[in-house]
């Protein structure tokens, strides 16, 4: 049975107080108000804008990212990828990725949260220390443009690390802007997709109620935090990262634009077994008294 990710929602939205004159008093002096040509307008209630829906658990079902080899892609996606090859080569060449040199391979990154695009991750592996990687975005409807996100060139970052790079953030915002605005965005899926395009291979922590089944007992669940500036912060732990787990954090403004991203390594808490009770100075430790419902069991 599929296990859903527990989602913690943190709400910290500040509401402004609106002070109005008593309407009854205004009614009694309606004649004077009319004489002065005054208009009375009701102040609407404050409704904070949110880029994501904080009360939906659909994110847990839609979040997983799928990775497909080139021969596992659908025929339609394969044709779109082939048609975009010349454009991908041109964009990659502009940043010095040497796309026309050596042997490149690619896999598809399927992001359910961004359904109107095909994402490919290209890699050229010339051995230890000489690996080049970049992501490519291809619009399905043909109305957007092909974009690339550089990750590594011959083992080094081209600019700054891709996950926090301003160019990566800008490209991601353009990609999201080309998506269907009528669909409510999936906050966890959006975060996982960003991590995948920025070079990660994210696998979110799936925590269950049964502690014995937890593979990562100290991993935190995904979290959506709504700040008092009406923006939102998406955070999750990538339990598939190696050699250490990685925590990703993305900050969006009230209009859903990604402002900044961060990721940092984290470690699991070490859990030690509690040793059995020992005798102290020759006297046994008194047993723990547990009171059951109804007063029984003492």
N, C-alpha and C positions, 0 to 999 in steps of 0.2 A: 504494500500500500504506500502510495506516495506521501512523503512527509512534507508539510508546509513549514516555511520559515517563520518563526515567531517574529513579529514586527513591533518594535516599541515606538510609539508616537509621542513626541515631546511638543507640547503646545505652549508658546510663550508670546502670544499676540497681545499687544497693548491696545486698549480701546480708549478713544477720546470721549470725554464727557461734553455734551452739548447742553448749554443752559439757555432756555428760552423764556420769554415773558409769559405769564399765565394767559392762556387763550381766552378764558372767561372774561378777563378784564378788557381784552381787545374787542370782544363781542359787544360789551356794554358801551364802548366808545366807538362803535362802528361808524356813526355819523361823522365824528371828528376825523377818523382815519380816512374816510372817503373824501372828506373835504380837502385833506392834505395830499390826496392821490397816493396814499401808501398802499403797498401790496404785501399781503401776508403769504409767505410760502413755507410749506411744511418741510422741515429738515429730514431727509431720508436717513434711515438707519445705516450705521457703518458696517460695510461688508468687506472684510479683508480679501485681497486677491491672493490666490495661491497658485504657483506654477504646477503643483501636483495635488492630488487628492489625498488628504491625510486619513480619511476614514474608509479607504478601500483596501481590502486585502487581496485584490486581484493580482497585485504585484508579485505575491508569493508564487502564484501559478504560472505567470508569464515570464518570470525573471530569467530562467536558465538560458545560457548562451550555448549555441551548438557550433561545433567545428567540423567541417566537411572537407575531405580531400577533393581534388579537382575532379576525379572520376566519380564522386558521389553527388555532385551538383545536379540539379534538375536541368533538363535540356534547355529550357527557357533562360535560366541563369547563365548557363555555359555560353549560349549565343550572345547574351548581353556582355559578358566578360570578354569574349573574343572581339566584339565590335569596339570595345573601349580600349583595346590593347595599344593602339597607336597613341591615343591620348594619354594613357598611363605612362608610356615610354617617354613622351614629350615632357610631361610634368616631372617625372623622376630625373630626367636628364638635366633639368634646370637647376636642381639642387645638388647635382654631382653624384647621384646614386649609381651611375655606371650600369644602367639597365640593359644596355646593348652588349655588355661584356659578361662573360662567364655564364653559368647555368643557373637560372632562377626557377624556383618552384613556388607554388602558392596553394593556399587552402581558403575556403570560404568561412567567414565568421557570420553566423546567422544571429541577428539581433531582433527578437520579436518586438521590442519596443520601438524600433525604427524600421517599419515594414516597407517603406517606399524606396529603400536603397539596398544595393548589393555591396557587401563588404568583403574585400579580399586582403589576405596578408601574404606578402611576397618575401621570400628569403633566398639568399645566396650564401651557402656555407662552403668556404674555402679552407676550413680547418679551424683549430683553436685560435681564438684571437682575431679571426678574419671572417666575421659574419656580418652580413648586411641585411637589414629588415626594414620594410615600410608597409603601411596599410593604404588601401585604395578604396574610395567610395564611388559607386556608380549609381546614378538615379534610375529607377525603374521606368518612370513615366517619360523620360527624355527631356523634361523641362528644367532640370537642374544642370549641374556640371560635374565632371569628373574631378575628384580631389584626392590628393595623397597626403599622408601623414608620415614624415620620416621618423624612424625609430633608432636605427643604428646604421653606420656606414663603416665597414671593415672593423667592427668591434667598438666603435666610438659613437657617442651622440653627436649629431651634426651641429646642434645649437646648444640647448640645455636638455636635461633629461626629458624625454617625450611626455611623460605623465603630467609635468608641471609647465611645459612649454607653452608660451603665449600663442604660438602658431597652431599648436594642437587644439587649444581651447577655441581659437577663432574658427578653425576648420570645422570643429564639432558643432559650433553654434550655427554655421552656415548650413550644415547638413540637417540639423533639427528644423531650421527655418523652411527647408524644402519639404518637410513632412506634412501630412494632412492635418491642418489646424483644427479640424472638427473632432479629432479623436483625443480623448483624455490621455495624457502621457503616463506611462508606468515609471514611477520614480526609481524603483530598484533596478528594473531592466535598463533604464537610461544610464544609470551609474555603471552597471556591469558592462554595457556596450562601450562606454567611454574608456573604461579600463582595458577592454580587449583591443580597441583601436589604438590605444597608446602603448601597446606592447605587452600588456599583461595577458594572462590566461586564466581569468577569474573564475573561481568556484566558490560560491557563497556558502557560509556556514549554515548547515541545516541542523537545528537543535530539536531534540525530541523530549517528550515528557519522561521517558525512561532513561535514567542516567546510564544504565548498562549499555545502551545502544549508541551513546554519544561517542563519536569518533574523535571529536575535538571538544573535550569537556570545558575548556576555558575560553573557547571562541565566543565572541559576542554576536548577537543577532544583528541583522540590518536595522538601521534606524533612520527615520525622517524627523528632523527637527525644524520647527517653524520659529524663526527668530522674531524679535520685536520690531525689526525693520521690514517685516512681511516678506522676507526672502525665505529660502529653505536650504537646509544642509542635508545632503544624503551621505551616509557613511555605512561601510560594511567591511568585513574582514575576508580577504581572499585566502581560503585555506588550502588552495592548490599551489600557492607560490612556494618556490624553493630557493635557497635552503631554509628561509624563514617565512612565516606568515606575513602578509602585507595588509595594512589597514588603509583603505581609500576613503578620502573625504572630498566632496564636491559642494561648492557653495553657489547657489543660483539666486538671482534677484527676483523681485516680485513678478517680472514678466517672463520668467523661465530662462533667462540668459545665463549661461555658465560664466561665473566671474573668476573663480580660481579652483585649482585642484591640488591635492597633496596626497602623497602615499609614503608610508614609512614602515619599516620592519617591526614586528612585534613578536613576543615569545609567549608560549603557553605557560600557565602557572603550574608549578610542580606540585603534585598531590602525593603526600606521604601518608601511609597508613598509620592510624592511631595505635600506639603500642598497648598491650593489655595492662590492666591494673597490677601494680607491684606492691610488695610489702614495704612499709616505711617504718624503720626502727623496730622491726620485729612484729609490728601489728599490721594486719591486713587492712587495705583500704575498704571502708564501709561500702556496701552495695548501694547503687543508685535506686531511689524509691520512685517508682512510676505510678501515678494515680490514674486509673482508668475511669471512664464515664460511670457515674453511679457510685463512686467511692470504692469499687472493688479493686483487688489486685495489690493491696498493700501487704 
